[in-house]
């Protein structure tokens, strides 16, 4: 992703995920996102386990 938009950052702070995609914090404090989940979000598909 490169940079995090303000809307995505706000969703992470409020709920810990963004539309069902939950990042993992790396040792260098960067957020690591599952590429498959991000690809599904970009295509408009739902993430498994996401509350509807």
C-alpha positions in Angstrom: 0.0 0.0 0.0 2.8 2.4 0.7 0.9 5.1 2.6 -2.2 4.8 4.8 -5.1 7.1 4.0 -6.7 9.0 6.9 -9.9 7.0 6.5 -8.1 3.7 6.7 -6.0 4.9 9.7 -9.2 6.0 11.5 -10.9 2.6 10.9 -7.8 0.8 12.3 -7.7 3.0 15.4 -11.5 2.5 16.0 -12.0 -1.1 15.2 -8.6 -2.7 14.7 -9.4 -3.7 11.0 -10.4 -2.1 7.7 -13.5 -3.8 6.1 -12.4 -7.1 7.6 -8.7 -6.9 6.7 -6.5 -6.9 9.8 -2.9 -6.0 9.5 0.0 -7.5 11.6 2.5 -5.1 13.2 6.1 -5.9 12.1 9.1 -5.6 14.4 9.9 -2.3 12.6 6.4 -0.9 13.5 5.2 -1.1 9.9 1.8 -2.7 9.2 1.9 -5.9 7.1 -1.3 -6.6 5.1 -2.3 -9.9 3.6 -2.0 -9.4 -0.1 -4.9 -11.7 -0.9 -7.3 -9.7 1.4 -6.2 -6.4 -0.1 -6.7 -7.8 -3.6 -10.3 -8.9 -2.7 -11.1 -5.5 -1.2 -9.8 -3.8 -4.4 -12.1 -6.0 -6.5 -15.1 -5.2 -4.2 -15.4 -8.7 -2.6 -16.1 -9.3 1.0 -13.4 -10.6 3.4 -14.2 -13.9 5.2 -15.1 -13.4 8.8 -16.2 -9.8 8.3 -19.3 -8.7 10.2 -22.0 -8.0 7.6 
